[in-house]
Amino acid sequence: MTFSADIARFAEKAGESLDRTVRMVTLELFSAVIKSTPVDEGRARGNWQTTTGSPASGELDIRSEAATLAELKANVGGAGKVTYLANNLPYIYRLEMGWSTKKAPKGMVRGNFQRIESMISKAARENRV
């Protein structure tokens, strides 16, 4: 093996590690947002939409948490890609700002984003090259 081949292999492994880390953090953060969304009829939780390239527009009919999480897993992008999590229901902002005193009074997004540093640290440790 040559030095340049060793460097190339390391660069490939580092890129794969970064991609896994980005995917893990995105999945953990977005899953937590979805799961902490208050449920009345299920519409708010089921309207989280995961896309890459551009945010989703429009609203969805009621769908299960499982279907929402399956879409997240299928659509999450890795390193170098922007993954969007959007919920276009007219009352989602009120839920985020504490409209539901039973669940997520500190918000689904705000409350979970406070943990982002620990999510990144954990994923980076698990995907170390």
Number of C-alpha atoms within 10 A of each C-alpha: 5 7 8 9 10 11 11 12 12 13 13 12 15 15 14 16 19 20 17 20 24 22 19 21 21 24 18 16 20 26 18 16 21 23 16 18 24 23 14 9 10 15 19 24 24 24 24 28 24 24 18 15 10 12 16 16 11 11 17 15 10 13 16 14 18 10 11 19 21 12 15 23 16 10 16 21 22 19 15 9 12 15 21 21 21 18 23 17 15 10 11 20 14 11 20 19 16 15 17 17 11 9 15 22 17 16 23 25 19 13 16 18 15 11 11 15 11 11 17 18 13 14 20 18 10 13 18 12 13
